[in-house]
Amino acid sequence: MIRVLLADDQALVRAGFRMIIDVQPDMTVVAEAADGNDALEQTRHRGPDVILMDIRMPGIDGIEATRRLIASGCTARILMLTTFDLDEYVYEAMRAGASGFLLKTAPPHQLIAAIRDINGGDTLIAPAITRRLVEEFVHRPRPDTTAPTPLSRLTPRELEMLKLIAKGLSNAELARTLYVSETTAKTHVARILNKLALRDRVQAVVMAYETGIVRPGDTP
């Protein structure tokens, strides 16, 4: 059973999500939180597997709450609730350790699929999020490519795969692009994350842009 915590300052939003989630045979809402402080407290006491975390909440917002949860060693997967093309805080949420993003107005089947995917270890990076990440780096100066980076730990094949991950390719798409099985692709992704000491694919995307191995305007 997937244990879900709902963190949103709008009671109607939480009620709507609860109605959708609680009728699923494999998941249940174990707690609700109206702000970041409450989310931290409820997480400590209820031990959710997945947290639906609104970015904008009073007091401690979703980004800071996520940052504190990750720093405390929390193993729950955090799915940020956002309005993609209007939210300037997406990049900071990625850096904080969020495992994915979901549009608040997404249809019920997308919400349920997102919770299952996040709980299973996948990461959701929608095209709109990728665009936001690109925009964040468009006006930044090129990084010093002569400086050593953790990427030196990767093989040429792993570096190629990291570039594709940064473009938002799923494991299935990686497999088709690189002519390997999906299991092999998943193994390579896990090895890349382990070598770079990264929590998930979101952090891999951030590192790829920060180190300059992909640049705004590149194509997959």
DRENPA-3360 file (N, C-alpha, C; in nm, 2 decimals, always signed):
BEGIN
1 = MIRVLLAD = +0.08/-0.12/+0.00/+0.00/+0.00/+0.00/+0.09/+0.12/+0.00 ~ +0.06/+0.22/-0.09/+0.14/+0.34/-0.10/+0.08/+0.44/-0.01 ~ +0.16/+0.49/+0.09/+0.11/+0.58/+0.19/+0.14/+0.73/+0.14 ~ +0.04/+0.81/+0.12/+0.05/+0.94/+0.06/+0.02/+1.05/+0.16 ~ +0.10/+1.15/+0.16/+0.08/+1.27/+0.24/+0.04/+1.39/+0.15 ~ -0.06/+1.46/+0.18/-0.10/+1.58/+0.09/-0.07/+1.71/+0.16 ~ +0.02/+1.79/+0.10/+0.06/+1.91/+0.16/+0.02/+2.03/+0.07 ~ -0.09/+2.10/+0.10/-0.14/+2.21/+0.02/-0.22/+2.30/+0.11;
9 = DQALVRAG = -0.21/+2.43/+0.09/-0.28/+2.52/+0.18/-0.43/+2.54/+0.14 ~ -0.47/+2.48/+0.03/-0.61/+2.48/-0.01/-0.68/+2.36/+0.03 ~ -0.77/+2.37/+0.12/-0.85/+2.25/+0.16/-0.92/+2.18/+0.05 ~ -0.98/+2.26/-0.04/-1.05/+2.20/-0.15/-0.96/+2.11/-0.24 ~ -0.84/+2.16/-0.26/-0.74/+2.08/-0.34/-0.71/+1.95/-0.27 ~ -0.68/+1.96/-0.14/-0.65/+1.84/-0.07/-0.77/+1.74/-0.07 ~ -0.89/+1.79/-0.05/-1.01/+1.71/-0.05/-1.03/+1.64/-0.19 ~ -1.00/+1.71/-0.30/-1.01/+1.65/-0.43/-0.91/+1.54/-0.45;
17 = FRMIIDVQ = -0.79/+1.57/-0.41/-0.68/+1.46/-0.42/-0.72/+1.34/-0.34 ~ -0.76/+1.36/-0.22/-0.80/+1.25/-0.13/-0.90/+1.16/-0.19 ~ -1.01/+1.22/-0.25/-1.11/+1.15/-0.31/-1.06/+1.06/-0.42 ~ -0.97/+1.11/-0.50/-0.91/+1.03/-0.61/-0.82/+0.92/-0.56 ~ -0.74/+0.95/-0.46/-0.64/+0.86/-0.41/-0.70/+0.74/-0.32 ~ -0.79/+0.78/-0.24/-0.85/+0.68/-0.14/-0.93/+0.57/-0.21 ~ -0.98/+0.59/-0.33/-1.05/+0.48/-0.40/-0.96/+0.39/-0.47 ~ -0.83/+0.41/-0.47/-0.74/+0.32/-0.54/-0.71/+0.21/-0.45;
25 = PDMTVVAE = -0.70/+0.09/-0.50/-0.67/-0.03/-0.42/-0.53/-0.04/-0.36 ~ -0.44/+0.04/-0.42/-0.30/+0.02/-0.37/-0.24/+0.15/-0.31 ~ -0.33/+0.24/-0.27/-0.28/+0.36/-0.20/-0.38/+0.42/-0.11 ~ -0.33/+0.50/-0.01/-0.42/+0.56/+0.08/-0.35/+0.69/+0.13 ~ -0.43/+0.79/+0.16/-0.39/+0.92/+0.22/-0.37/+0.90/+0.37 ~ -0.25/+0.91/+0.42/-0.23/+0.89/+0.57/-0.23/+1.02/+0.65 ~ -0.21/+1.14/+0.58/-0.21/+1.26/+0.65/-0.23/+1.38/+0.55 ~ -0.27/+1.49/+0.60/-0.28/+1.62/+0.53/-0.21/+1.73/+0.60;
33 = AADGNDAL = -0.15/+1.82/+0.53/-0.08/+1.93/+0.59/-0.12/+2.06/+0.51 ~ -0.14/+2.17/+0.59/-0.18/+2.29/+0.53/-0.06/+2.39/+0.50 ~ +0.06/+2.35/+0.55/+0.17/+2.44/+0.53/+0.30/+2.35/+0.54 ~ +0.41/+2.42/+0.52/+0.54/+2.34/+0.52/+0.57/+2.29/+0.66 ~ +0.55/+2.37/+0.76/+0.57/+2.32/+0.90/+0.49/+2.19/+0.93 ~ +0.37/+2.20/+0.90/+0.28/+2.09/+0.92/+0.32/+1.96/+0.84 ~ +0.37/+1.99/+0.72/+0.42/+1.88/+0.63/+0.54/+1.81/+0.70 ~ +0.63/+1.89/+0.76/+0.75/+1.83/+0.83/+0.70/+1.74/+0.94;
41 = EQTRHRGP = +0.61/+1.80/+1.02/+0.56/+1.73/+1.14/+0.49/+1.60/+1.10 ~ +0.40/+1.61/+1.01/+0.32/+1.49/+0.96/+0.41/+1.38/+0.90 ~ +0.51/+1.43/+0.83/+0.61/+1.33/+0.77/+0.68/+1.25/+0.88 ~ +0.72/+1.32/+0.99/+0.79/+1.25/+1.10/+0.70/+1.15/+1.17 ~ +0.58/+1.19/+1.18/+0.48/+1.10/+1.26/+0.42/+0.99/+1.18 ~ +0.39/+1.02/+1.05/+0.31/+0.93/+0.97/+0.40/+0.84/+0.87 ~ +0.52/+0.89/+0.84/+0.61/+0.81/+0.75/+0.55/+0.78/+0.62 ~ +0.51/+0.88/+0.54/+0.45/+0.85/+0.40/+0.56/+0.80/+0.31;
49 = DVILMDIR = +0.51/+0.73/+0.20/+0.60/+0.69/+0.09/+0.61/+0.80/-0.01 ~ +0.50/+0.87/-0.03/+0.50/+0.98/-0.13/+0.44/+1.10/-0.07 ~ +0.50/+1.22/-0.10/+0.44/+1.34/-0.05/+0.40/+1.43/-0.17 ~ +0.28/+1.47/-0.18/+0.23/+1.56/-0.28/+0.25/+1.70/-0.21 ~ +0.35/+1.78/-0.26/+0.39/+1.90/-0.20/+0.36/+2.02/-0.28 ~ +0.27/+2.11/-0.24/+0.25/+2.23/-0.31/+0.38/+2.32/-0.29 ~ +0.41/+2.39/-0.40/+0.53/+2.48/-0.39/+0.50/+2.60/-0.31 ~ +0.39/+2.66/-0.33/+0.36/+2.79/-0.26/+0.27/+2.77/-0.15;
57 = MPGIDGIE = +0.32/+2.78/-0.02/+0.24/+2.76/+0.10/+0.29/+2.87/+0.20 ~ +0.20/+2.91/+0.29/+0.24/+3.01/+0.39/+0.34/+2.95/+0.49 ~ +0.42/+3.04/+0.55/+0.52/+3.00/+0.64/+0.64/+2.93/+0.56 ~ +0.67/+2.81/+0.60/+0.77/+2.74/+0.52/+0.70/+2.69/+0.39 ~ +0.76/+2.73/+0.28/+0.70/+2.68/+0.15/+0.74/+2.54/+0.11 ~ +0.69/+2.49/+0.00/+0.72/+2.35/-0.03/+0.86/+2.33/-0.07 ~ +0.93/+2.43/-0.12/+1.07/+2.41/-0.15/+1.15/+2.40/-0.03 ~ +1.13/+2.49/+0.07/+1.21/+2.48/+0.19/+1.18/+2.35/+0.27;
65 = ATRRLIAS = +1.05/+2.31/+0.27/+1.01/+2.19/+0.34/+1.08/+2.07/+0.27 ~ +1.08/+2.07/+0.14/+1.15/+1.96/+0.07/+1.30/+1.96/+0.10 ~ +1.36/+2.07/+0.11/+1.50/+2.08/+0.14/+1.53/+2.03/+0.28 ~ +1.44/+2.06/+0.37/+1.46/+2.01/+0.51/+1.44/+1.86/+0.52 ~ +1.34/+1.81/+0.45/+1.31/+1.67/+0.46/+1.43/+1.59/+0.40 ~ +1.48/+1.63/+0.29/+1.59/+1.56/+0.23/+1.71/+1.57/+0.32 ~ +1.74/+1.68/+0.38/+1.86/+1.70/+0.46/+1.84/+1.61/+0.59 ~ +1.72/+1.59/+0.63/+1.70/+1.50/+0.75/+1.71/+1.35/+0.72;
73 = GCTARILM = +1.73/+1.32/+0.59/+1.74/+1.18/+0.56/+1.61/+1.11/+0.52 ~ +1.50/+1.19/+0.50/+1.37/+1.14/+0.47/+1.38/+1.06/+0.34 ~ +1.32/+0.95/+0.33/+1.32/+0.86/+0.21/+1.20/+0.87/+0.13 ~ +1.10/+0.95/+0.18/+0.98/+0.97/+0.10/+1.01/+1.04/-0.03 ~ +0.94/+0.99/-0.14/+0.95/+1.06/-0.27/+0.86/+1.18/-0.27 ~ +0.91/+1.29/-0.32/+0.83/+1.42/-0.31/+0.79/+1.46/-0.45 ~ +0.66/+1.47/-0.47/+0.61/+1.51/-0.60/+0.55/+1.65/-0.58 ~ +0.61/+1.75/-0.65/+0.58/+1.89/-0.64/+0.45/+1.92/-0.71;
81 = LTTFDLDE = +0.36/+2.00/-0.65/+0.24/+2.04/-0.72/+0.27/+2.19/-0.77 ~ +0.25/+2.21/-0.90/+0.29/+2.34/-0.95/+0.20/+2.38/-1.07 ~ +0.22/+2.50/-1.11/+0.16/+2.55/-1.24/+0.28/+2.58/-1.33 ~ +0.31/+2.48/-1.41/+0.44/+2.47/-1.48/+0.48/+2.61/-1.55 ~ +0.40/+2.66/-1.64/+0.45/+2.77/-1.71/+0.44/+2.91/-1.64 ~ +0.39/+2.90/-1.52/+0.38/+3.03/-1.44/+0.48/+3.03/-1.32 ~ +0.53/+2.91/-1.28/+0.60/+2.90/-1.16/+0.75/+2.92/-1.18 ~ +0.80/+3.03/-1.12/+0.95/+3.06/-1.14/+1.03/+2.98/-1.04;
89 = YVYEAMRA = +0.97/+2.90/-0.95/+1.05/+2.83/-0.85/+1.08/+2.69/-0.88 ~ +1.04/+2.65/-1.01/+1.06/+2.51/-1.04/+1.21/+2.46/-1.03 ~ +1.30/+2.55/-1.08/+1.44/+2.51/-1.07/+1.49/+2.49/-0.92 ~ +1.45/+2.58/-0.84/+1.49/+2.56/-0.70/+1.42/+2.44/-0.63 ~ +1.30/+2.40/-0.68/+1.24/+2.28/-0.63/+1.32/+2.16/-0.67 ~ +1.37/+2.16/-0.79/+1.46/+2.05/-0.84/+1.58/+2.04/-0.76 ~ +1.64/+2.15/-0.73/+1.77/+2.15/-0.66/+1.74/+2.11/-0.51 ~ +1.63/+2.13/-0.46/+1.59/+2.10/-0.32/+1.58/+1.95/-0.31;
97 = GASGFLLK = +1.55/+1.87/-0.42/+1.55/+1.73/-0.41/+1.41/+1.67/-0.45 ~ +1.33/+1.75/-0.51/+1.20/+1.69/-0.55/+1.22/+1.59/-0.66 ~ +1.14/+1.48/-0.66/+1.15/+1.37/-0.75/+1.07/+1.39/-0.88 ~ +0.98/+1.49/-0.88/+0.89/+1.51/-0.99/+0.80/+1.63/-0.97 ~ +0.72/+1.65/-1.08/+0.63/+1.77/-1.08/+0.50/+1.73/-1.14 ~ +0.39/+1.79/-1.09/+0.26/+1.76/-1.14/+0.18/+1.88/-1.15 ~ +0.12/+1.90/-1.26/+0.03/+2.02/-1.27/-0.09/+2.00/-1.19 ~ -0.13/+2.10/-1.11/-0.24/+2.09/-1.02/-0.37/+2.05/-1.09;
105 = TAPPHQLI = -0.39/+2.09/-1.21/-0.51/+2.06/-1.29/-0.50/+1.93/-1.37 ~ -0.40/+1.85/-1.34/-0.38/+1.73/-1.42/-0.50/+1.64/-1.39 ~ -0.54/+1.56/-1.49/-0.66/+1.47/-1.48/-0.63/+1.36/-1.38 ~ -0.73/+1.30/-1.32/-0.71/+1.20/-1.21/-0.61/+1.08/-1.25 ~ -0.62/+1.04/-1.38/-0.54/+0.92/-1.41/-0.39/+0.96/-1.42 ~ -0.36/+1.09/-1.45/-0.22/+1.13/-1.44/-0.17/+1.14/-1.30 ~ -0.26/+1.19/-1.21/-0.22/+1.19/-1.07/-0.18/+1.05/-1.01 ~ -0.27/+0.96/-1.04/-0.25/+0.82/-0.99/-0.13/+0.76/-1.05;
113 = AAIRDING = -0.11/+0.78/-1.18/+0.01/+0.72/-1.25/+0.14/+0.79/-1.19 ~ +0.13/+0.92/-1.17/+0.25/+0.99/-1.11/+0.29/+0.93/-0.98 ~ +0.19/+0.91/-0.89/+0.22/+0.86/-0.76/+0.28/+0.72/-0.77 ~ +0.23/+0.64/-0.85/+0.28/+0.50/-0.87/+0.42/+0.51/-0.93 ~ +0.45/+0.59/-1.02/+0.58/+0.60/-1.09/+0.68/+0.65/-0.99 ~ +0.64/+0.76/-0.91/+0.74/+0.82/-0.81/+0.77/+0.71/-0.71 ~ +0.67/+0.64/-0.66/+0.69/+0.54/-0.55/+0.78/+0.43/-0.60 ~ +0.77/+0.40/-0.73/+0.85/+0.29/-0.79/+0.99/+0.33/-0.82;
121 = GDTLIAPA = +1.03/+0.46/-0.79/+1.16/+0.50/-0.81/+1.19/+0.59/-0.94 ~ +1.08/+0.60/-1.02/+1.10/+0.69/-1.14/+1.09/+0.83/-1.10 ~ +1.12/+0.92/-1.20/+1.12/+1.06/-1.18/+1.04/+1.12/-1.30 ~ +0.96/+1.22/-1.26/+0.87/+1.28/-1.36/+0.93/+1.42/-1.40 ~ +0.97/+1.43/-1.52/+1.02/+1.56/-1.57/+0.95/+1.60/-1.69 ~ +0.84/+1.67/-1.68/+0.76/+1.70/-1.80/+0.83/+1.80/-1.89 ~ +0.80/+1.80/-2.02/+0.86/+1.89/-2.11/+0.86/+2.04/-2.07 ~ +0.75/+2.08/-2.00/+0.74/+2.22/-1.96/+0.85/+2.25/-1.85;
129 = ITRRLVEE = +0.88/+2.14/-1.77/+0.98/+2.16/-1.66/+1.12/+2.17/-1.73 ~ +1.14/+2.09/-1.83/+1.27/+2.09/-1.91/+1.28/+2.23/-1.97 ~ +1.18/+2.29/-2.02/+1.19/+2.42/-2.08/+1.22/+2.53/-1.97 ~ +1.16/+2.51/-1.85/+1.19/+2.60/-1.74/+1.34/+2.59/-1.70 ~ +1.39/+2.47/-1.70/+1.53/+2.45/-1.66/+1.62/+2.51/-1.77 ~ +1.58/+2.50/-1.90/+1.66/+2.56/-2.00/+1.66/+2.71/-1.99 ~ +1.55/+2.77/-1.96/+1.54/+2.91/-1.94/+1.63/+2.96/-1.83 ~ +1.64/+2.88/-1.73/+1.72/+2.92/-1.61/+1.86/+2.94/-1.65;
137 = FVHRPRPD = +1.91/+2.86/-1.75/+2.05/+2.86/-1.79/+2.08/+2.94/-1.91 ~ +1.98/+2.99/-1.98/+2.00/+3.06/-2.10/+2.09/+3.18/-2.08 ~ +2.07/+3.25/-1.98/+2.14/+3.38/-1.95/+2.26/+3.36/-1.86 ~ +2.30/+3.23/-1.83/+2.41/+3.21/-1.75/+2.54/+3.20/-1.83 ~ +2.65/+3.25/-1.78/+2.78/+3.23/-1.85/+2.82/+3.08/-1.86 ~ +2.89/+3.05/-1.97/+2.93/+2.91/-1.98/+3.02/+2.87/-1.86 ~ +3.00/+2.75/-1.81/+3.09/+2.70/-1.70/+3.23/+2.68/-1.75 ~ +3.33/+2.68/-1.66/+3.47/+2.65/-1.69/+3.48/+2.51/-1.72;
145 = TTAPTPLS = +3.49/+2.47/-1.85/+3.50/+2.33/-1.89/+3.63/+2.27/-1.86 ~ +3.73/+2.35/-1.82/+3.86/+2.29/-1.79/+3.87/+2.25/-1.64 ~ +3.77/+2.29/-1.56/+3.77/+2.25/-1.42/+3.72/+2.11/-1.40 ~ +3.78/+2.03/-1.32/+3.74/+1.89/-1.30/+3.60/+1.89/-1.24 ~ +3.52/+1.79/-1.28/+3.39/+1.77/-1.23/+3.36/+1.63/-1.20 ~ +3.26/+1.60/-1.13/+3.23/+1.46/-1.10/+3.20/+1.37/-1.22 ~ +3.18/+1.44/-1.33/+3.15/+1.37/-1.46/+3.26/+1.29/-1.51 ~ +3.38/+1.32/-1.46/+3.50/+1.24/-1.50/+3.49/+1.10/-1.45;
153 = RLTPRELE = +3.40/+1.07/-1.36/+3.38/+0.93/-1.31/+3.31/+0.85/-1.41 ~ +3.24/+0.91/-1.51/+3.15/+0.84/-1.60/+3.23/+0.79/-1.72 ~ +3.19/+0.67/-1.77/+3.24/+0.62/-1.90/+3.18/+0.71/-2.01 ~ +3.24/+0.70/-2.13/+3.18/+0.77/-2.25/+3.03/+0.73/-2.27 ~ +3.00/+0.60/-2.25/+2.86/+0.56/-2.27/+2.77/+0.62/-2.17 ~ +2.82/+0.62/-2.04/+2.73/+0.68/-1.94/+2.72/+0.83/-1.96 ~ +2.82/+0.90/-2.01/+2.81/+1.04/-2.03/+2.71/+1.07/-2.14 ~ +2.71/+0.98/-2.24/+2.61/+0.99/-2.35/+2.47/+0.98/-2.30;
161 = MLKLIAKG = +2.45/+0.88/-2.21/+2.32/+0.85/-2.15/+2.28/+0.97/-2.06 ~ +2.37/+1.03/-1.99/+2.34/+1.15/-1.90/+2.28/+1.26/-1.99 ~ +2.34/+1.28/-2.10/+2.29/+1.39/-2.19/+2.15/+1.36/-2.23 ~ +2.12/+1.24/-2.26/+1.98/+1.20/-2.30/+1.88/+1.21/-2.18 ~ +1.93/+1.18/-2.07/+1.85/+1.19/-1.95/+1.81/+1.34/-1.93 ~ +1.91/+1.43/-1.95/+1.89/+1.57/-1.94/+1.79/+1.63/-2.03 ~ +1.77/+1.55/-2.14/+1.67/+1.60/-2.24/+1.53/+1.54/-2.21 ~ +1.52/+1.47/-2.10/+1.39/+1.42/-2.05/+1.35/+1.28/-2.10;
169 = LSNAELAR = +1.44/+1.20/-2.16/+1.41/+1.07/-2.21/+1.38/+0.97/-2.10 ~ +1.28/+0.89/-2.11/+1.24/+0.79/-2.01/+1.34/+0.67/-2.04 ~ +1.33/+0.57/-1.95/+1.41/+0.45/-1.96/+1.38/+0.38/-2.09 ~ +1.25/+0.37/-2.13/+1.21/+0.31/-2.25/+1.27/+0.38/-2.37 ~ +1.27/+0.52/-2.37/+1.32/+0.59/-2.48/+1.47/+0.58/-2.48 ~ +1.54/+0.58/-2.37/+1.68/+0.55/-2.37/+1.71/+0.42/-2.43 ~ +1.64/+0.32/-2.40/+1.66/+0.18/-2.45/+1.65/+0.19/-2.61 ~ +1.55/+0.25/-2.66/+1.53/+0.25/-2.80/+1.64/+0.33/-2.87;
177 = TLYVSETT = +1.68/+0.45/-2.81/+1.78/+0.53/-2.87/+1.92/+0.47/-2.87 ~ +1.95/+0.39/-2.76/+2.08/+0.33/-2.75/+2.09/+0.18/-2.79 ~ +1.97/+0.13/-2.83/+1.96/-0.01/-2.88/+2.00/-0.11/-2.77 ~ +1.95/-0.08/-2.65/+1.97/-0.18/-2.54/+1.83/-0.21/-2.48 ~ +1.82/-0.31/-2.39/+1.70/-0.34/-2.33/+1.66/-0.23/-2.23 ~ +1.53/-0.23/-2.19/+1.49/-0.13/-2.09/+1.56/-0.16/-1.96 ~ +1.57/-0.29/-1.93/+1.64/-0.32/-1.80/+1.78/-0.27/-1.80 ~ +1.85/-0.29/-1.91/+1.99/-0.24/-1.92/+2.00/-0.09/-1.90;
185 = AKTHVARI = +1.90/-0.02/-1.97/+1.90/+0.12/-1.96/+1.88/+0.16/-1.81 ~ +1.79/+0.10/-1.74/+1.76/+0.13/-1.60/+1.88/+0.10/-1.52 ~ +1.96/+0.00/-1.55/+2.08/-0.03/-1.47/+2.18/+0.08/-1.49 ~ +2.20/+0.12/-1.62/+2.29/+0.23/-1.65/+2.26/+0.36/-1.57 ~ +2.13/+0.39/-1.57/+2.08/+0.51/-1.50/+2.12/+0.50/-1.35 ~ +2.09/+0.39/-1.29/+2.12/+0.37/-1.15/+2.27/+0.38/-1.13 ~ +2.35/+0.33/-1.22/+2.50/+0.34/-1.20/+2.54/+0.48/-1.21 ~ +2.49/+0.56/-1.30/+2.52/+0.70/-1.32/+2.49/+0.78/-1.19;
193 = LNKLALRD = +2.37/+0.75/-1.14/+2.33/+0.82/-1.01/+2.42/+0.79/-0.90 ~ +2.46/+0.66/-0.89/+2.54/+0.62/-0.78/+2.68/+0.68/-0.79 ~ +2.74/+0.68/-0.92/+2.87/+0.74/-0.94/+2.87/+0.89/-0.90 ~ +2.77/+0.96/-0.93/+2.76/+1.10/-0.91/+2.70/+1.14/-0.78 ~ +2.67/+1.04/-0.70/+2.61/+1.06/-0.56/+2.48/+1.15/-0.57 ~ +2.40/+1.11/-0.67/+2.27/+1.19/-0.69/+2.15/+1.11/-0.64 ~ +2.05/+1.18/-0.59/+1.93/+1.12/-0.54/+1.85/+1.06/-0.65 ~ +1.83/+1.13/-0.76/+1.74/+1.08/-0.87/+1.77/+1.15/-1.00;
201 = RVQAVVMA = +1.69/+1.13/-1.10/+1.71/+1.18/-1.23/+1.70/+1.34/-1.24 ~ +1.62/+1.39/-1.15/+1.60/+1.54/-1.15/+1.74/+1.60/-1.12 ~ +1.80/+1.55/-1.02/+1.94/+1.60/-0.98/+2.04/+1.58/-1.09 ~ +2.02/+1.47/-1.17/+2.11/+1.44/-1.28/+2.09/+1.55/-1.39 ~ +1.96/+1.59/-1.41/+1.94/+1.69/-1.51/+2.00/+1.83/-1.47 ~ +1.99/+1.86/-1.34/+2.05/+1.98/-1.29/+2.20/+1.98/-1.31 ~ +2.26/+1.87/-1.28/+2.41/+1.86/-1.29/+2.45/+1.87/-1.44 ~ +2.37/+1.81/-1.53/+2.41/+1.81/-1.67/+2.41/+1.96/-1.72;
209 = YETGIVRP = +2.31/+2.04/-1.68/+2.31/+2.18/-1.72/+2.42/+2.26/-1.65 ~ +2.43/+2.23/-1.52/+2.53/+2.31/-1.45/+2.67/+2.29/-1.49 ~ +2.70/+2.17/-1.54/+2.84/+2.14/-1.58/+2.86/+2.17/-1.73 ~ +2.75/+2.20/-1.80/+2.76/+2.24/-1.94/+2.77/+2.13/-2.04 ~ +2.74/+2.00/-2.00/+2.75/+1.90/-2.10/+2.63/+1.90/-2.20 ~ +2.52/+1.97/-2.15/+2.41/+2.00/-2.24/+2.39/+2.15/-2.23 ~ +2.34/+2.21/-2.34/+2.32/+2.36/-2.34/+2.18/+2.39/-2.40 ~ +2.13/+2.50/-2.36/+2.00/+2.54/-2.41/+2.00/+2.54/-2.57;
217 = GDTP = +1.90/+2.48/-2.63/+1.90/+2.47/-2.77/+1.95/+2.34/-2.83 ~ +2.01/+2.25/-2.75/+2.05/+2.12/-2.79/+1.93/+2.04/-2.82 ~ +1.94/+1.94/-2.91/+1.83/+1.85/-2.93/+1.87/+1.71/-2.89 ~ +1.78/+1.63/-2.85/+1.81/+1.49/-2.81/+1.88/+1.41/-2.92;
% end
